[in-house]
C-alpha cells in the first residue's frame, strides 16, 4: 500500500497569513494526488486534483504543487472559512489511501 | 445540485450485519463510479470499497474483503454497502462519494451515517 505522510498534524495561523501543508508518498504516485477540506456539519470538499488542478469552485488562494512523492498544499491570505481539516489522498493505485490530516486553527 | 444521503447506520453487536444505503440525486448516477469511505472517531479517512458505474467491477480494501459487499441499483440511483461480521474497530462514520471515472478522486461526498459496533 502507498503510505501518505502528512505534516504538520496541527497548524495555527491568523487570517491574512499564508500556510503550507506537506504530503509525502511512500513511493512515486506521479501527480495522482488530491486535497480535501473537512468542516463540521458539511460534506467533504474536493479542492485540488492532479496535484495542482483546482476543482471548480475552489478559490484561487489555494494552490497545489509537487509530483512523484512530495506534494504541498498552500493557502495564501487565509480567510476565516479556511480554518478546517485538510487531507491529501493518492489515487495512483488501489487501495486508495489518505494522509492523516492537518487541522488548521485560528491563532 | 448533487446530493448524496446516507442511511442505515446504527448500533450493532460485533459479528452481526448491517446494510447502508446512499440515495443520490442531482446527477446521472449511472454515469459515475461510486465509493464508500469511512472515518473512525477522531481519526482520518479510510477508503473502503468502490463500484464501477455499471456494477461490473468492485474493489475492496483487504480488511473488508469477504465480509463487505458494495452494490448499486442504477434504476433507483442508490448505492449500498452490506457489512457482515462487523468488528468493533469498524465503528465509524461511513460516507458515500462519487469517484471520478478516469482518475480515482472523490468529487462529491455525503454527510455520512454513523455505525457503532459494540456489545
Interface residues (C-beta under 8 A of the other chain):
Chain A: X32 X34 X36 X41 X42 X43 X44 X45 X46 X49 X50 X55 X87 X89 X91 X94 X95 X96 X97 X98 X99 X100 X101
Chain B: X4 X35 X44 X45 X46 X47 X50 X59 X61 X62 X95 X97 X100 X103 X104 X105 X106 X107 X108 X109 X110 X111
